[in-house]
Amino acid sequence: MEKVLDIFIFKTNINSIHQATLVYQALNLPEYIRVNIDLDDCDKILRVESTHSDSQSIIQTILSLGFTCEELSD
């Protein structure tokens, strides 16, 4: 049986490939199945597909790297 994934969308201020790489490394954990940052979007959207339904741990990780991170609602 396939696990159901939660999808989280965040507005950030990540604006370079170097910064995105730092985020990818920090979120390189088994519970984060896919991580994508749209550097071309004005809101620098971070999209995370996760097996856990806890957006706060993602936010805290991004904040600890020195970036802003705000969850966007549906």
mmCIF file of the N, C-alpha and C atoms, coordinates in Angstrom:
data_MODEL
# 
_entry.id   MODEL 
# 
loop_
_atom_site.group_PDB 
_atom_site.id 
_atom_site.type_symbol 
_atom_site.label_atom_id 
_atom_site.label_alt_id 
_atom_site.label_comp_id 
_atom_site.label_asym_id 
_atom_site.label_entity_id 
_atom_site.label_seq_id 
_atom_site.pdbx_PDB_ins_code 
_atom_site.Cartn_x 
_atom_site.Cartn_y 
_atom_site.Cartn_z 
_atom_site.occupancy 
_atom_site.B_iso_or_equiv 
_atom_site.pdbx_formal_charge 
_atom_site.auth_seq_id 
_atom_site.auth_comp_id 
_atom_site.auth_asym_id 
_atom_site.auth_atom_id 
_atom_site.pdbx_PDB_model_num 
ATOM 1   N N  . MET A 1 1  ? 0.832  -1.188 0.000   1.00 0.00 ? 1  MET A N  1 
ATOM 2   C CA . MET A 1 1  ? 0.000  0.000  0.000   1.00 0.00 ? 1  MET A CA 1 
ATOM 3   C C  . MET A 1 1  ? 0.878  1.254  0.000   1.00 0.00 ? 1  MET A C  1 
ATOM 4   N N  . GLU A 1 2  ? 0.542  2.187  -0.845  1.00 0.00 ? 2  GLU A N  1 
ATOM 5   C CA . GLU A 1 2  ? 1.321  3.411  -0.984  1.00 0.00 ? 2  GLU A CA 1 
ATOM 6   C C  . GLU A 1 2  ? 0.965  4.400  0.122   1.00 0.00 ? 2  GLU A C  1 
ATOM 7   N N  . LYS A 1 3  ? 1.987  5.064  0.672   1.00 0.00 ? 3  LYS A N  1 
ATOM 8   C CA . LYS A 1 3  ? 1.751  6.053  1.719   1.00 0.00 ? 3  LYS A CA 1 
ATOM 9   C C  . LYS A 1 3  ? 1.116  7.310  1.129   1.00 0.00 ? 3  LYS A C  1 
ATOM 10  N N  . VAL A 1 4  ? 0.226  7.910  1.898   1.00 0.00 ? 4  VAL A N  1 
ATOM 11  C CA . VAL A 1 4  ? -0.374 9.181  1.503   1.00 0.00 ? 4  VAL A CA 1 
ATOM 12  C C  . VAL A 1 4  ? 0.606  10.287 1.861   1.00 0.00 ? 4  VAL A C  1 
ATOM 13  N N  . LEU A 1 5  ? 0.846  11.174 0.902   1.00 0.00 ? 5  LEU A N  1 
ATOM 14  C CA . LEU A 1 5  ? 1.780  12.268 1.132   1.00 0.00 ? 5  LEU A CA 1 
ATOM 15  C C  . LEU A 1 5  ? 1.030  13.554 1.445   1.00 0.00 ? 5  LEU A C  1 
ATOM 16  N N  . ASP A 1 6  ? 1.573  14.306 2.369   1.00 0.00 ? 6  ASP A N  1 
ATOM 17  C CA . ASP A 1 6  ? 1.090  15.658 2.622   1.00 0.00 ? 6  ASP A CA 1 
ATOM 18  C C  . ASP A 1 6  ? 1.941  16.598 1.787   1.00 0.00 ? 6  ASP A C  1 
ATOM 19  N N  . ILE A 1 7  ? 1.306  17.607 1.223   1.00 0.00 ? 7  ILE A N  1 
ATOM 20  C CA . ILE A 1 7  ? 2.017  18.594 0.409   1.00 0.00 ? 7  ILE A CA 1 
ATOM 21  C C  . ILE A 1 7  ? 1.936  19.933 1.110   1.00 0.00 ? 7  ILE A C  1 
ATOM 22  N N  . PHE A 1 8  ? 3.094  20.516 1.349   1.00 0.00 ? 8  PHE A N  1 
ATOM 23  C CA . PHE A 1 8  ? 3.186  21.810 2.017   1.00 0.00 ? 8  PHE A CA 1 
ATOM 24  C C  . PHE A 1 8  ? 3.775  22.828 1.050   1.00 0.00 ? 8  PHE A C  1 
ATOM 25  N N  . ILE A 1 9  ? 3.199  24.024 1.050   1.00 0.00 ? 9  ILE A N  1 
ATOM 26  C CA . ILE A 1 9  ? 3.659  25.109 0.185   1.00 0.00 ? 9  ILE A CA 1 
ATOM 27  C C  . ILE A 1 9  ? 4.032  26.291 1.077   1.00 0.00 ? 9  ILE A C  1 
ATOM 28  N N  . PHE A 1 10 ? 5.223  26.831 0.852   1.00 0.00 ? 10 PHE A N  1 
ATOM 29  C CA . PHE A 1 10 ? 5.721  27.925 1.675   1.00 0.00 ? 10 PHE A CA 1 
ATOM 30  C C  . PHE A 1 10 ? 6.219  29.078 0.806   1.00 0.00 ? 10 PHE A C  1 
ATOM 31  N N  . LYS A 1 11 ? 6.021  30.278 1.304   1.00 0.00 ? 11 LYS A N  1 
ATOM 32  C CA . LYS A 1 11 ? 6.611  31.485 0.728   1.00 0.00 ? 11 LYS A CA 1 
ATOM 33  C C  . LYS A 1 11 ? 7.932  31.696 1.459   1.00 0.00 ? 11 LYS A C  1 
ATOM 34  N N  . THR A 1 12 ? 9.024  31.907 0.698   1.00 0.00 ? 12 THR A N  1 
ATOM 35  C CA . THR A 1 12 ? 10.334 32.077 1.320   1.00 0.00 ? 12 THR A CA 1 
ATOM 36  C C  . THR A 1 12 ? 11.066 33.264 0.691   1.00 0.00 ? 12 THR A C  1 
ATOM 37  N N  . ASN A 1 13 ? 12.266 33.489 1.167   1.00 0.00 ? 13 ASN A N  1 
ATOM 38  C CA . ASN A 1 13 ? 13.140 34.487 0.540   1.00 0.00 ? 13 ASN A CA 1 
ATOM 39  C C  . ASN A 1 13 ? 14.425 33.827 0.022   1.00 0.00 ? 13 ASN A C  1 
ATOM 40  N N  . ILE A 1 14 ? 14.336 32.562 -0.308  1.00 0.00 ? 14 ILE A N  1 
ATOM 41  C CA . ILE A 1 14 ? 15.463 31.817 -0.880  1.00 0.00 ? 14 ILE A CA 1 
ATOM 42  C C  . ILE A 1 14 ? 15.611 32.289 -2.325  1.00 0.00 ? 14 ILE A C  1 
ATOM 43  N N  . ASN A 1 15 ? 16.748 32.871 -2.676  1.00 0.00 ? 15 ASN A N  1 
ATOM 44  C CA . ASN A 1 15 ? 16.807 33.482 -4.004  1.00 0.00 ? 15 ASN A CA 1 
ATOM 45  C C  . ASN A 1 15 ? 18.025 33.129 -4.845  1.00 0.00 ? 15 ASN A C  1 
ATOM 46  N N  . SER A 1 16 ? 18.744 32.085 -4.456  1.00 0.00 ? 16 SER A N  1 
ATOM 47  C CA . SER A 1 16 ? 19.874 31.674 -5.298  1.00 0.00 ? 16 SER A CA 1 
ATOM 48  C C  . SER A 1 16 ? 20.004 30.151 -5.268  1.00 0.00 ? 16 SER A C  1 
ATOM 49  N N  . ILE A 1 17 ? 20.720 29.640 -6.230  1.00 0.00 ? 17 ILE A N  1 
ATOM 50  C CA . ILE A 1 17 ? 20.954 28.194 -6.283  1.00 0.00 ? 17 ILE A CA 1 
ATOM 51  C C  . ILE A 1 17 ? 21.756 27.753 -5.065  1.00 0.00 ? 17 ILE A C  1 
ATOM 52  N N  . HIS A 1 18 ? 22.709 28.578 -4.648  1.00 0.00 ? 18 HIS A N  1 
ATOM 53  C CA . HIS A 1 18 ? 23.505 28.246 -3.458  1.00 0.00 ? 18 HIS A CA 1 
ATOM 54  C C  . HIS A 1 18 ? 22.611 28.123 -2.227  1.00 0.00 ? 18 HIS A C  1 
ATOM 55  N N  . GLN A 1 19 ? 21.711 29.087 -2.031  1.00 0.00 ? 19 GLN A N  1 
ATOM 56  C CA . GLN A 1 19 ? 20.793 29.038 -0.895  1.00 0.00 ? 19 GLN A CA 1 
ATOM 57  C C  . GLN A 1 19 ? 19.864 27.831 -0.999  1.00 0.00 ? 19 GLN A C  1 
ATOM 58  N N  . ALA A 1 20 ? 19.369 27.554 -2.202  1.00 0.00 ? 20 ALA A N  1 
ATOM 59  C CA . ALA A 1 20 ? 18.491 26.406 -2.408  1.00 0.00 ? 20 ALA A CA 1 
ATOM 60  C C  . ALA A 1 20 ? 19.216 25.106 -2.062  1.00 0.00 ? 20 ALA A C  1 
ATOM 61  N N  . THR A 1 21 ? 20.490 25.021 -2.401  1.00 0.00 ? 21 THR A N  1 
ATOM 62  C CA . THR A 1 21 ? 21.267 23.827 -2.084  1.00 0.00 ? 21 THR A CA 1 
ATOM 63  C C  . THR A 1 21 ? 21.359 23.613 -0.581  1.00 0.00 ? 21 THR A C  1 
ATOM 64  N N  . LEU A 1 22 ? 21.537 24.693 0.171   1.00 0.00 ? 22 LEU A N  1 
ATOM 65  C CA . LEU A 1 22 ? 21.560 24.585 1.632   1.00 0.00 ? 22 LEU A CA 1 
ATOM 66  C C  . LEU A 1 22 ? 20.246 24.021 2.153   1.00 0.00 ? 22 LEU A C  1 
ATOM 67  N N  . VAL A 1 23 ? 19.138 24.489 1.587   1.00 0.00 ? 23 VAL A N  1 
ATOM 68  C CA . VAL A 1 23 ? 17.813 24.021 2.007   1.00 0.00 ? 23 VAL A CA 1 
ATOM 69  C C  . VAL A 1 23 ? 17.633 22.553 1.632   1.00 0.00 ? 23 VAL A C  1 
ATOM 70  N N  . TYR A 1 24 ? 18.012 22.185 0.404   1.00 0.00 ? 24 TYR A N  1 
ATOM 71  C CA . TYR A 1 24 ? 17.896 20.787 -0.017  1.00 0.00 ? 24 TYR A CA 1 
ATOM 72  C C  . TYR A 1 24 ? 18.688 19.875 0.921   1.00 0.00 ? 24 TYR A C  1 
ATOM 73  N N  . GLN A 1 25 ? 19.875 20.302 1.309   1.00 0.00 ? 25 GLN A N  1 
ATOM 74  C CA . GLN A 1 25 ? 20.697 19.494 2.212   1.00 0.00 ? 25 GLN A CA 1 
ATOM 75  C C  . GLN A 1 25 ? 20.037 19.362 3.582   1.00 0.00 ? 25 GLN A C  1 
ATOM 76  N N  . ALA A 1 26 ? 19.467 20.448 4.084   1.00 0.00 ? 26 ALA A N  1 
ATOM 77  C CA . ALA A 1 26 ? 18.826 20.431 5.400   1.00 0.00 ? 26 ALA A CA 1 
ATOM 78  C C  . ALA A 1 26 ? 17.559 19.573 5.406   1.00 0.00 ? 26 ALA A C  1 
ATOM 79  N N  . LEU A 1 27 ? 16.885 19.520 4.270   1.00 0.00 ? 27 LEU A N  1 
ATOM 80  C CA . LEU A 1 27 ? 15.645 18.747 4.176   1.00 0.00 ? 27 LEU A CA 1 
ATOM 81  C C  . LEU A 1 27 ? 15.871 17.369 3.555   1.00 0.00 ? 27 LEU A C  1 
ATOM 82  N N  . ASN A 1 28 ? 17.104 16.931 3.510   1.00 0.00 ? 28 ASN A N  1 
ATOM 83  C CA . ASN A 1 28 ? 17.428 15.620 2.949   1.00 0.00 ? 28 ASN A CA 1 
ATOM 84  C C  . ASN A 1 28 ? 17.213 14.548 4.021   1.00 0.00 ? 28 ASN A C  1 
ATOM 85  N N  . LEU A 1 29 ? 15.933 14.339 4.351   1.00 0.00 ? 29 LEU A N  1 
ATOM 86  C CA . LEU A 1 29 ? 15.540 13.375 5.372   1.00 0.00 ? 29 LEU A CA 1 
ATOM 87  C C  . LEU A 1 29 ? 14.521 12.417 4.769   1.00 0.00 ? 29 LEU A C  1 
ATOM 88  N N  . PRO A 1 30 ? 14.429 11.200 5.293   1.00 0.00 ? 30 PRO A N  1 
ATOM 89  C CA . PRO A 1 30 ? 13.521 10.206 4.709   1.00 0.00 ? 30 PRO A CA 1 
ATOM 90  C C  . PRO A 1 30 ? 12.060 10.639 4.638   1.00 0.00 ? 30 PRO A C  1 
ATOM 91  N N  . GLU A 1 31 ? 11.604 11.451 5.585   1.00 0.00 ? 31 GLU A N  1 
ATOM 92  C CA . GLU A 1 31 ? 10.193 11.851 5.583   1.00 0.00 ? 31 GLU A CA 1 
ATOM 93  C C  . GLU A 1 31 ? 9.853  12.886 4.509   1.00 0.00 ? 31 GLU A C  1 
ATOM 94  N N  . TYR A 1 32 ? 10.864 13.518 3.929   1.00 0.00 ? 32 TYR A N  1 
ATOM 95  C CA . TYR A 1 32 ? 10.624 14.493 2.866   1.00 0.00 ? 32 TYR A CA 1 
ATOM 96  C C  . TYR A 1 32 ? 10.905 13.826 1.529   1.00 0.00 ? 32 TYR A C  1 
ATOM 97  N N  . ILE A 1 33 ? 9.839  13.452 0.854   1.00 0.00 ? 33 ILE A N  1 
ATOM 98  C CA . ILE A 1 33 ? 9.943  12.673 -0.372  1.00 0.00 ? 33 ILE A CA 1 
ATOM 99  C C  . ILE A 1 33 ? 10.417 13.538 -1.538  1.00 0.00 ? 33 ILE A C  1 
ATOM 100 N N  . ARG A 1 34 ? 9.819  14.710 -1.690  1.00 0.00 ? 34 ARG A N  1 
ATOM 101 C CA . ARG A 1 34 ? 10.212 15.642 -2.760  1.00 0.00 ? 34 ARG A CA 1 
ATOM 102 C C  . ARG A 1 34 ? 10.285 17.052 -2.186  1.00 0.00 ? 34 ARG A C  1 
ATOM 103 N N  . VAL A 1 35 ? 11.333 17.768 -2.576  1.00 0.00 ? 35 VAL A N  1 
ATOM 104 C CA . VAL A 1 35 ? 11.509 19.161 -2.174  1.00 0.00 ? 35 VAL A CA 1 
ATOM 105 C C  . VAL A 1 35 ? 11.826 19.949 -3.436  1.00 0.00 ? 35 VAL A C  1 
ATOM 106 N N  . ASN A 1 36 ? 11.089 21.040 -3.643  1.00 0.00 ? 36 ASN A N  1 
ATOM 107 C CA . ASN A 1 36 ? 11.300 21.861 -4.828  1.00 0.00 ? 36 ASN A CA 1 
ATOM 108 C C  . ASN A 1 36 ? 11.212 23.335 -4.437  1.00 0.00 ? 36 ASN A C  1 
ATOM 109 N N  . ILE A 1 37 ? 12.114 24.140 -4.982  1.00 0.00 ? 37 ILE A N  1 
ATOM 110 C CA . ILE A 1 37 ? 12.085 25.589 -4.761  1.00 0.00 ? 37 ILE A CA 1 
ATOM 111 C C  . ILE A 1 37 ? 12.001 26.263 -6.114  1.00 0.00 ? 37 ILE A C  1 
ATOM 112 N N  . ASP A 1 38 ? 10.991 27.094 -6.284  1.00 0.00 ? 38 ASP A N  1 
ATOM 113 C CA . ASP A 1 38 ? 10.812 27.828 -7.540  1.00 0.00 ? 38 ASP A CA 1 
ATOM 114 C C  . ASP A 1 38 ? 11.453 29.203 -7.394  1.00 0.00 ? 38 ASP A C  1 
ATOM 115 N N  . LEU A 1 39 ? 12.707 29.307 -7.838  1.00 0.00 ? 39 LEU A N  1 
ATOM 116 C CA . LEU A 1 39 ? 13.445 30.561 -7.715  1.00 0.00 ? 39 LEU A CA 1 
ATOM 117 C C  . LEU A 1 39 ? 12.928 31.631 -8.667  1.00 0.00 ? 39 LEU A C  1 
ATOM 118 N N  . ASP A 1 40 ? 12.169 31.237 -9.684  1.00 0.00 ? 40 ASP A N  1 
ATOM 119 C CA . ASP A 1 40 ? 11.628 32.200 -10.639 1.00 0.00 ? 40 ASP A CA 1 
ATOM 120 C C  . ASP A 1 40 ? 10.331 32.837 -10.164 1.00 0.00 ? 40 ASP A C  1 
ATOM 121 N N  . ASP A 1 41 ? 9.671  32.231 -9.198  1.00 0.00 ? 41 ASP A N  1 
ATOM 122 C CA . ASP A 1 41 ? 8.421  32.767 -8.664  1.00 0.00 ? 41 ASP A CA 1 
ATOM 123 C C  . ASP A 1 41 ? 8.731  33.947 -7.738  1.00 0.00 ? 41 ASP A C  1 
ATOM 124 N N  . CYS A 1 42 ? 7.880  34.948 -7.755  1.00 0.00 ? 42 CYS A N  1 
ATOM 125 C CA . CYS A 1 42 ? 8.123  36.139 -6.916  1.00 0.00 ? 42 CYS A CA 1 
ATOM 126 C C  . CYS A 1 42 ? 8.093  35.800 -5.422  1.00 0.00 ? 42 CYS A C  1 
ATOM 127 N N  . ASP A 1 43 ? 7.395  34.730 -5.044  1.00 0.00 ? 43 ASP A N  1 
ATOM 128 C CA . ASP A 1 43 ? 7.323  34.314 -3.642  1.00 0.00 ? 43 ASP A CA 1 
ATOM 129 C C  . ASP A 1 43 ? 8.341  33.226 -3.289  1.00 0.00 ? 43 ASP A C  1 
ATOM 130 N N  . LYS A 1 44 ? 9.221  32.884 -4.242  1.00 0.00 ? 44 LYS A N  1 
ATOM 131 C CA . LYS A 1 44 ? 10.264 31.871 -4.007  1.00 0.00 ? 44 LYS A CA 1 
ATOM 132 C C  . LYS A 1 44 ? 9.664  30.644 -3.316  1.00 0.00 ? 44 LYS A C  1 
ATOM 133 N N  . ILE A 1 45 ? 8.700  30.042 -3.976  1.00 0.00 ? 45 ILE A N  1 
ATOM 134 C CA . ILE A 1 45 ? 7.896  28.967 -3.409  1.00 0.00 ? 45 ILE A CA 1 
ATOM 135 C C  . ILE A 1 45 ? 8.720  27.714 -3.122  1.00 0.00 ? 45 ILE A C  1 
ATOM 136 N N  . LEU A 1 46 ? 8.594  27.247 -1.886  1.00 0.00 ? 46 LEU A N  1 
ATOM 137 C CA . LEU A 1 46 ? 9.159  25.982 -1.453  1.00 0.00 ? 46 LEU A CA 1 
ATOM 138 C C  . LEU A 1 46 ? 8.001  24.994 -1.359  1.00 0.00 ? 46 LEU A C  1 
ATOM 139 N N  . ARG A 1 47 ? 8.121  23.870 -2.055  1.00 0.00 ? 47 ARG A N  1 
ATOM 140 C CA . ARG A 1 47 ? 7.080  22.838 -2.045  1.00 0.00 ? 47 ARG A CA 1 
ATOM 141 C C  . ARG A 1 47 ? 7.702  21.561 -1.513  1.00 0.00 ? 47 ARG A C  1 
ATOM 142 N N  . VAL A 1 48 ? 7.071  21.003 -0.472  1.00 0.00 ? 48 VAL A N  1 
ATOM 143 C CA . VAL A 1 48 ? 7.594  19.804 0.161   1.00 0.00 ? 48 VAL A CA 1 
ATOM 144 C C  . VAL A 1 48 ? 6.501  18.739 0.195   1.00 0.00 ? 48 VAL A C  1 
ATOM 145 N N  . GLU A 1 49 ? 6.810  17.562 -0.329  1.00 0.00 ? 49 GLU A N  1 
ATOM 146 C CA . GLU A 1 49 ? 5.926  16.400 -0.202  1.00 0.00 ? 49 GLU A CA 1 
ATOM 147 C C  . GLU A 1 49 ? 6.510  15.554 0.918   1.00 0.00 ? 49 GLU A C  1 
ATOM 148 N N  . SER A 1 50 ? 5.675  15.255 1.910   1.00 0.00 ? 50 SER A N  1 
ATOM 149 C CA . SER A 1 50 ? 6.171  14.605 3.117   1.00 0.00 ? 50 SER A CA 1 
ATOM 150 C C  . SER A 1 50 ? 5.252  13.472 3.563   1.00 0.00 ? 50 SER A C  1 
ATOM 151 N N  . THR A 1 51 ? 5.837  12.505 4.248   1.00 0.00 ? 51 THR A N  1 
ATOM 152 C CA . THR A 1 51 ? 5.045  11.441 4.838   1.00 0.00 ? 51 THR A CA 1 
ATOM 153 C C  . THR A 1 51 ? 4.547  11.824 6.227   1.00 0.00 ? 51 THR A C  1 
ATOM 154 N N  . HIS A 1 52 ? 4.985  12.972 6.728   1.00 0.00 ? 52 HIS A N  1 
ATOM 155 C CA . HIS A 1 52 ? 4.538  13.480 8.031   1.00 0.00 ? 52 HIS A CA 1 
ATOM 156 C C  . HIS A 1 52 ? 3.733  14.755 7.827   1.00 0.00 ? 52 HIS A C  1 
ATOM 157 N N  . SER A 1 53 ? 2.730  14.937 8.655   1.00 0.00 ? 53 SER A N  1 
ATOM 158 C CA . SER A 1 53 ? 1.860  16.106 8.490   1.00 0.00 ? 53 SER A CA 1 
ATOM 159 C C  . SER A 1 53 ? 2.226  17.215 9.470   1.00 0.00 ? 53 SER A C  1 
ATOM 160 N N  . ASP A 1 54 ? 3.505  17.542 9.525   1.00 0.00 ? 54 ASP A N  1 
ATOM 161 C CA . ASP A 1 54 ? 3.965  18.576 10.442  1.00 0.00 ? 54 ASP A CA 1 
ATOM 162 C C  . ASP A 1 54 ? 4.740  19.652 9.689   1.00 0.00 ? 54 ASP A C  1 
ATOM 163 N N  . SER A 1 55 ? 4.049  20.728 9.354   1.00 0.00 ? 55 SER A N  1 
ATOM 164 C CA . SER A 1 55 ? 4.702  21.811 8.629   1.00 0.00 ? 55 SER A CA 1 
ATOM 165 C C  . SER A 1 55 ? 5.640  22.622 9.529   1.00 0.00 ? 55 SER A C  1 
ATOM 166 N N  . GLN A 1 56 ? 5.395  22.598 10.834  1.00 0.00 ? 56 GLN A N  1 
ATOM 167 C CA . GLN A 1 56 ? 6.214  23.396 11.749  1.00 0.00 ? 56 GLN A CA 1 
ATOM 168 C C  . GLN A 1 56 ? 7.675  22.959 11.762  1.00 0.00 ? 56 GLN A C  1 
ATOM 169 N N  . SER A 1 57 ? 7.938  21.672 11.614  1.00 0.00 ? 57 SER A N  1 
ATOM 170 C CA . SER A 1 57 ? 9.335  21.223 11.596  1.00 0.00 ? 57 SER A CA 1 
ATOM 171 C C  . SER A 1 57 ? 10.048 21.725 10.345  1.00 0.00 ? 57 SER A C  1 
ATOM 172 N N  . ILE A 1 58 ? 9.326  21.812 9.231   1.00 0.00 ? 58 ILE A N  1 
ATOM 173 C CA . ILE A 1 58 ? 9.901  22.360 7.997   1.00 0.00 ? 58 ILE A CA 1 
ATOM 174 C C  . ILE A 1 58 ? 10.191 23.842 8.196   1.00 0.00 ? 58 ILE A C  1 
ATOM 175 N N  . ILE A 1 59 ? 9.220  24.562 8.733   1.00 0.00 ? 59 ILE A N  1 
ATOM 176 C CA . ILE A 1 59 ? 9.388  26.004 8.963   1.00 0.00 ? 59 ILE A CA 1 
ATOM 177 C C  . ILE A 1 59 ? 10.583 26.256 9.879   1.00 0.00 ? 59 ILE A C  1 
ATOM 178 N N  . GLN A 1 60 ? 10.684 25.509 10.971  1.00 0.00 ? 60 GLN A N  1 
ATOM 179 C CA . GLN A 1 60 ? 11.790 25.705 11.905  1.00 0.00 ? 60 GLN A CA 1 
ATOM 180 C C  . GLN A 1 60 ? 13.143 25.428 11.253  1.00 0.00 ? 60 GLN A C  1 
ATOM 181 N N  . THR A 1 61 ? 13.195 24.425 10.388  1.00 0.00 ? 61 THR A N  1 
ATOM 182 C CA . THR A 1 61 ? 14.442 24.115 9.677   1.00 0.00 ? 61 THR A CA 1 
ATOM 183 C C  . THR A 1 61 ? 14.851 25.274 8.780   1.00 0.00 ? 61 THR A C  1 
ATOM 184 N N  . ILE A 1 62 ? 13.891 25.820 8.033   1.00 0.00 ? 62 ILE A N  1 
ATOM 185 C CA . ILE A 1 62 ? 14.191 26.927 7.117   1.00 0.00 ? 62 ILE A CA 1 
ATOM 186 C C  . ILE A 1 62 ? 14.583 28.179 7.901   1.00 0.00 ? 62 ILE A C  1 
ATOM 187 N N  . LEU A 1 63 ? 13.850 28.457 8.982   1.00 0.00 ? 63 LEU A N  1 
ATOM 188 C CA . LEU A 1 63 ? 14.183 29.622 9.817   1.00 0.00 ? 63 LEU A CA 1 
ATOM 189 C C  . LEU A 1 63 ? 15.578 29.477 10.426  1.00 0.00 ? 63 LEU A C  1 
ATOM 190 N N  . SER A 1 64 ? 15.955 28.265 10.822  1.00 0.00 ? 64 SER A N  1 
ATOM 191 C CA . SER A 1 64 ? 17.271 28.050 11.440  1.00 0.00 ? 64 SER A CA 1 
ATOM 192 C C  . SER A 1 64 ? 18.408 28.292 10.452  1.00 0.00 ? 64 SER A C  1 
ATOM 193 N N  . LEU A 1 65 ? 18.086 28.228 9.156   1.00 0.00 ? 65 LEU A N  1 
ATOM 194 C CA . LEU A 1 65 ? 19.086 28.527 8.124   1.00 0.00 ? 65 LEU A CA 1 
ATOM 195 C C  . LEU A 1 65 ? 19.169 30.031 7.830   1.00 0.00 ? 65 LEU A C  1 
ATOM 196 N N  . GLY A 1 66 ? 18.290 30.807 8.451   1.00 0.00 ? 66 GLY A N  1 
ATOM 197 C CA . GLY A 1 66 ? 18.322 32.256 8.278   1.00 0.00 ? 66 GLY A CA 1 
ATOM 198 C C  . GLY A 1 66 ? 17.381 32.790 7.209   1.00 0.00 ? 66 GLY A C  1 
ATOM 199 N N  . PHE A 1 67 ? 16.486 31.963 6.705   1.00 0.00 ? 67 PHE A N  1 
ATOM 200 C CA . PHE A 1 67 ? 15.536 32.383 5.682   1.00 0.00 ? 67 PHE A CA 1 
ATOM 201 C C  . PHE A 1 67 ? 14.156 32.598 6.289   1.00 0.00 ? 67 PHE A C  1 
ATOM 202 N N  . THR A 1 68 ? 13.328 33.350 5.594   1.00 0.00 ? 68 THR A N  1 
ATOM 203 C CA . THR A 1 68 ? 11.936 33.466 6.004   1.00 0.00 ? 68 THR A CA 1 
ATOM 204 C C  . THR A 1 68 ? 11.178 32.281 5.436   1.00 0.00 ? 68 THR A C  1 
ATOM 205 N N  . CYS A 1 69 ? 10.105 31.900 6.118   1.00 0.00 ? 69 CYS A N  1 
ATOM 206 C CA . CYS A 1 69 ? 9.321  30.763 5.660   1.00 0.00 ? 69 CYS A CA 1 
ATOM 207 C C  . CYS A 1 69 ? 7.908  30.907 6.224   1.00 0.00 ? 69 CYS A C  1 
ATOM 208 N N  . GLU A 1 70 ? 6.949  31.060 5.329   1.00 0.00 ? 70 GLU A N  1 
ATOM 209 C CA . GLU A 1 70 ? 5.555  31.252 5.720   1.00 0.00 ? 70 GLU A CA 1 
ATOM 210 C C  . GLU A 1 70 ? 4.700  30.261 4.951   1.00 0.00 ? 70 GLU A C  1 
ATOM 211 N N  . GLU A 1 71 ? 3.944  29.442 5.680   1.00 0.00 ? 71 GLU A N  1 
ATOM 212 C CA . GLU A 1 71 ? 3.094  28.454 5.008   1.00 0.00 ? 71 GLU A CA 1 
ATOM 213 C C  . GLU A 1 71 ? 1.932  29.172 4.312   1.00 0.00 ? 71 GLU A C  1 
ATOM 214 N N  . LEU A 1 72 ? 1.673  28.781 3.094   1.00 0.00 ? 72 LEU A N  1 
ATOM 215 C CA . LEU A 1 72 ? 0.559  29.327 2.330   1.00 0.00 ? 72 LEU A CA 1 
ATOM 216 C C  . LEU A 1 72 ? -0.610 28.363 2.428   1.00 0.00 ? 72 LEU A C  1 
ATOM 217 N N  . SER A 1 73 ? -1.805 28.905 2.648   1.00 0.00 ? 73 SER A N  1 
ATOM 218 C CA . SER A 1 73 ? -2.989 28.060 2.734   1.00 0.00 ? 73 SER A CA 1 
ATOM 219 C C  . SER A 1 73 ? -3.515 27.745 1.337   1.00 0.00 ? 73 SER A C  1 
ATOM 220 N N  . ASP A 1 74 ? -4.395 26.755 1.287   1.00 0.00 ? 74 ASP A N  1 
ATOM 221 C CA . ASP A 1 74 ? -4.949 26.311 0.002   1.00 0.00 ? 74 ASP A CA 1 
ATOM 222 C C  . ASP A 1 74 ? -5.630 27.388 -0.748  1.00 0.00 ? 74 ASP A C  1 
# 
